[in-house]
Amino acid sequence: MSKVALLDKVQKKEPIHDESADILRKERLIEGRKPNYFVGKAIAQATDKKANYSKNVAFTKQQYFNWILKSIQEHGSLSRKDIDELLWDMLPATFKLPN
């Protein structure tokens, strides 16, 4: 199967074989973890899917930590529920469970 056809499957959230994913990943055409692959940054920029790409990329642990600390400084304290609510919308789209 051609790389173009494989990328089309990735964009449509259809499964691809592990070997195909390895090839696309080595060329940085896809990112993510099985089965939640998404097109790589260069593909997203070329196809005007930058926002979708950004929704799929996670922040670093340090960025999440800094966000929590900033919120604690603003409010004095946060409950676990507050932290969950704070971070939920920041999680990449592929990490979220369906409703």
N, C-alpha and C positions, 0 to 999 in steps of 0.2 A: 504494500500500500504506500502511496506517495506521502511525503511529509505534509503537503497541502491538505490531503484528505484526512490525515491524522490530526492536524491542527483544527480542522473543521469539526471533527468528532470531539475534541477537547472543548472547543467553544460551545458545542451543543450538549456538553456534560454526558456524552456517551462514553462507555468504557473502551479502553485501548489495552493492548497486550503489554505486559511488563517490558518485553524487549523493545517494543516501539517507544514506550515511555523513556527507557534508558537512552535511546538514540536522540530523542527530542530534548531530553534534559541535558545531555552532553553538549549539545549545540545551543543551549540556553533558550530554546524555543518554548519550553514549558517550565512551570514551577509547581510547587505544591506536593502533597503526598497522596498516594493512591487511596481512594479513588477520586480525590478532590484536586485533580490537576487543573491548572489554568494557564493561559498563554503568558509567555515571558514578557518582560518589560519592553523589549524592542518591538515585538509583535503588537503589543497593546498600543504603543505610541504610533506605529505605522497604520493601525486600523482604527485610530481614534477611540480606543477603549481604555484610556488612561484611568478614568474614575473606577471602572470595574477592576482594573489591575490593583489599584490602591486599596480597594475594599478587600481584596484577597490577601494582601501582604500584612503580616503581623508586625506590631511594634516590638522593640526589644524588651526584655525583662526590665531593664533599667528605665525605659520610657514609661512602662506601666507603673513601676515603683515611684517614679517622680510625680506622676499624675496623682497617685494616692496620697503622697506626702503633701503635695500642694493643696489638695482638698482638705486634708486634716488640718493644715495650717490655717486655711480659710474658715473652717467650721469648728475647730477645737477637738473634735473627735468624729469618728465614723463607725457605724455598726457594720457587721459583715453584710447585712442586707444593703446598706448604703454603698459599700464597695462593689458588691455584685452589680447593682444598678449602674454605678459609675462606669464600670468596665465593660458591661454587656454590649453597648453600642460601639465600643472601640475594638471589639474582637473581629478578626477577619470573617468574611462571609462564610468561608468553608468551615469555621469552628462552631457556628451556631446550629443548634438543633431546630428542626422544623417544628412549627406550632402544632 
